[in-house]
Amino acid sequence: MEVVRLQKVSKRYGRREILADVDLRLNAGELLALVGANGSGKSTVLRLLVGLSRPSAGSVQRNADVVSYVPDVFTSHDRLSAAAYLRHMGRIRGLSTRTARGRSLELLDRLALSGGADTPMRKLSKGNAQKVALAQALLDPPQLLVLDEPWAGLDATAHSTLRELLTETAEQGAAVAFTEHSAEVVRSTATRVCELDHGRLATLRQQTALTELHLTPAGTHLNGAGVDWERHPDVLEVRRTEAGVTVLLPTGRHDAALLTALNHGWSVVTVRQVKPE
Ligand SMILES: Nc1ncnc2c1ncn2[C@@H]1O[C@H](COP(=O)(O)OP(=O)(O)OP(=O)(O)O)[C@@H](O)[C@H]1O
């Protein structure tokens, strides 16, 4: 499903043309990385995607009720604590105080906020303030999530947690777009990479995200449990393990395989996203 589309979009600041004739479609489940040199217009594209900026020419169509945006610079609300700020943002998004509090604490815990959720935000370090900005964007699961250099300032643990959170958000059906300068982070996170160069957008790489299912025969079905995984139409690779079998499928087609497994008496040990090389 298409979540947002830029069609022949141009953007000028005064007489300077920053973007020229940009076409970009973003579908549910995609993780798009926008790359390019400093000043090439990446943040401008992100602001157009969420509607914070209007195109000078062309059109933007959006099909998302909940849109979340993490800017590259987070203006923290000085006197509020992280917990109070997130409760407030949750209520603005229509969540109950209880839900907003629970979800905030869960996200801050996953991102390992240090310094305390009740500390005034002006006392938080840059990385911890960034964690609050990320939690804000994920409070109410978005259909469109747009992040401007979201890894900036994060420590190693939060770095991988953010990758997991973005992948989960895409798996839940959101379209995710981000900018990032590290090739390694882009490679390990994005399903598609587009580069901006002199105002033009080009697709660099399209990846198919893969899911690995680790299955074990349950109960009485100890010998193969009636499914020939090698012949399953969606399965790309099968490996036998001591406990059962590991199968690799394109993400998005693994639900049907999971159902087949469960219907034939297999137990699901793990479901894991795998990034292709
Ligand atoms: N409000 C504005 N008014 C005038 N020029 C602007 C404005 N916003 C951005 N620009 C210019 O547009 C160009 C693209 O900026 P943008 O922030 O989109 O680049 P970027 O690719 O995100 O850069 P970086 O990698 O440094 O974050 C830059 O030359 C910038 O100076």
The ligand as a Tripos MOL2 file, in Angstrom:
@<TRIPOS>MOLECULE
LIG
   31    33     1     0     0
SMALL
NO_CHARGES

@<TRIPOS>ATOM
      1 N1         14.5140   27.5400    5.0150 N.pl3     1 LIG1
      2 C1         15.5080   27.6110    4.1150 C.ar      1 LIG1
      3 N2         15.8020   28.7410    3.4740 N.ar      1 LIG1
      4 C2         16.7820   28.8150    2.5550 C.ar      1 LIG1
      5 N3         17.5740   27.7840    2.2270 N.ar      1 LIG1
      6 C3         17.3610   26.6210    2.8530 C.ar      1 LIG1
      7 C4         16.3150   26.4650    3.8240 C.ar      1 LIG1
      8 N4         16.3230   25.1740    4.2580 N.ar      1 LIG1
      9 C5         17.3330   24.5550    3.5950 C.ar      1 LIG1
     10 N5         17.9280   25.4220    2.7490 N.ar      1 LIG1
     11 C6         19.0440   25.0950    1.8440 C.3       1 LIG1
     12 O1         18.6610   23.9720    1.0750 O.3       1 LIG1
     13 C7         19.7750   23.1240    0.8290 C.3       1 LIG1
     14 C8         19.4120   21.7210    1.2530 C.3       1 LIG1
     15 O2         19.2960   21.6830    2.6820 O.3       1 LIG1
     16 P1         18.9290   20.3640    3.4660 P.3       1 LIG1
     17 O3         18.9300   20.7160    4.9190 O.co2     1 LIG1
     18 O4         17.7120   19.7590    2.8880 O.co2     1 LIG1
     19 O5         20.2060   19.4550    3.1210 O.3       1 LIG1
     20 P2         20.6740   18.0540    3.7370 P.3       1 LIG1
     21 O6         20.9790   17.1660    2.5770 O.co2     1 LIG1
     22 O7         19.6810   17.5650    4.7200 O.co2     1 LIG1
     23 O8         22.0270   18.4690    4.4530 O.3       1 LIG1
     24 P3         22.8070   17.8120    5.7250 P.3       1 LIG1
     25 O9         23.3870   16.4990    5.2810 O.co2     1 LIG1
     26 O10        23.8960   18.8090    5.9850 O.co2     1 LIG1
     27 O11        21.8420   17.7060    6.8470 O.co2     1 LIG1
     28 C9         20.9530   23.7160    1.6130 C.3       1 LIG1
     29 O12        21.7510   24.4350    0.7190 O.3       1 LIG1
     30 C10        20.2990   24.6500    2.5910 C.3       1 LIG1
     31 O13        21.1190   25.7320    2.8770 O.3       1 LIG1
@<TRIPOS>BOND
     1     1     2 1
     2     2     3 ar
     3     2     7 ar
     4     3     4 ar
     5     4     5 ar
     6     5     6 ar
     7     6     7 ar
     8     6    10 ar
     9     7     8 ar
    10     8     9 ar
    11     9    10 ar
    12    10    11 1
    13    11    12 1
    14    11    30 1
    15    12    13 1
    16    13    14 1
    17    13    28 1
    18    14    15 1
    19    15    16 1
    20    16    17 2
    21    16    18 1
    22    16    19 1
    23    19    20 1
    24    20    21 2
    25    20    22 1
    26    20    23 1
    27    23    24 1
    28    24    25 2
    29    24    26 1
    30    24    27 1
    31    28    29 1
    32    28    30 1
    33    30    31 1
@<TRIPOS>SUBSTRUCTURE
     1 LIG1         1 GROUP 0 **** ****
